[in-house]
């Protein structure tokens, strides 16, 4: 555990004889391991401290063993804190003091100790805003990386592959609108769900409104676009004041009650220079898991929408001015680092994790060993498609959890006959707005254009996106292949699952027969009106129908 090699630690603890496993010391180690595996930072330091006090009490009985264990626990805390400090140095360009205290296990009375450590590493500290700014860290070279089954080593690697978390924002939802416009995003095949957009299109249509407001007696200002939603305004207010949306009371902006989150700012008829007052209590005195502060939910499979079967809804998402601008903003925010180099002439497979290739719940809870949470045939699937596809993992979870999952599943390292090219997490996603059954509907989305802007060798002609949530295809319905969710991994039904075997056959069929993926409709249901009338025959079938028509291997 000191080395953060959690899989061997779990293996060792689970092999303890029953009498030893029931000892308080063993139970304390189990609890500490569970918190470390789940990266529950406040629990890690609390449980380590409780364990330290337990072994030092006179009733422990063996003074020599007591001192050895106390020293090892102190070494664990020191090593974990150092690795975490190095990690946040790489992941954040700036971080609020309370959040740094939460990550590093320093209480309010230990603030000076934390600041001394930070300043000794050339961090800067703003006393007024209580913001710490880490020094710039050099990027590691993925090609020189020595793979090891260590979650923090892999986490360092993944930290280079995800979007930089800017300023004191914990998510995309908190970022300030900076007036960025979408320029030079142009792809082929508008009928395939990809729209040609130029900077002229955006500049002529976009209008920005300057607003001024006061909160806690202090003046603030911000700019919002007419294509933004009330949701974006609340997010911007949170980025400035740390007042979460549910606590925000906005006075004087509009007459009466503020419209719902999906309302467009342009429809509020605001004049530039408009002043209003914000009332609300900020978060910050509490120290919370950043996951609890984010707008994007972790893996919620509800109210799904199949955009491949609803061209009108897909067009509404794709043509939304705000969504285009969000793509550009996230393109600029993303600084991808390749875990393994891209290979010439390969297609791109964008692959979801949660409930697509693993049953998430028993993995994160520890109810099942990682290998039993993986969908049957996972590694065989990746090994089969790897000769034809570069592999991107894109998860809707936080990057800390994502890293842990990849390592626990054995997907990072040199022992497999496949390599993951790069990894994206939920910070590369953003919220979109539409209607479902006549009601306002919002959800997060994975926009493939963000990847294509960074890696122009990929595009709609050679990219396929596999996910258990069809709504994630909202901006790229033509590239989406929805598969059934994988849950209840402990059951016989789950163990008999053959979904990945079928997907592998389909992907190999595509690679061998379709030089242009836009001519393959992966998810069209029988009788559905098509946006690509030129497609006939096999192209009209759903992907499982295609697999059924293939000769037996």
Secondary structure, DSSP 8 states (H G I E B T S, - for coil): -TT--HHHHHHHHHTS-HHHHTSHHHHHHHHHHHHHHHT-HHHHHHHHHHHHHHHHSGGG--HHHHHHHHHHHHHHHHHHHHHHHHHHHHHBS-EEHHHHHHHHT--GGGHHHHHHHHHHTT-EEETTTTEEE--------GGG----S-HHHHHHHHHTTS--B-TT-SSGGG---------S---S-GGGT-----HHHHHHH--EEEEEEEETTEEEEEEEETTSBHHHHHHHHHHHH---GGG-EEESSSSSS---TTSBGGGG---TTEEEEEE---S-SS---GGGG-SS-SS---S---GGG-HHHHHHHHH-HHHHHHHHHHHHH-----SS---TT-EEEEE--BTTTB-HHHHHHTSS-HHHHB-TTHHHHHHHHHTTEEEEEE-SS-HHHHHHHHHHTT-SSSSSS--EEEEE-GGG-EEEEEEETTEEEEEEE--HHHHHHH-TT-STTTEEEEES-GGGGTT-GGGEEE------TTSHHHHT--HHHHHHHHHHHHHHH-SSGGG--SS--TT---S-TT--GGGGS-HHHHHHHS---
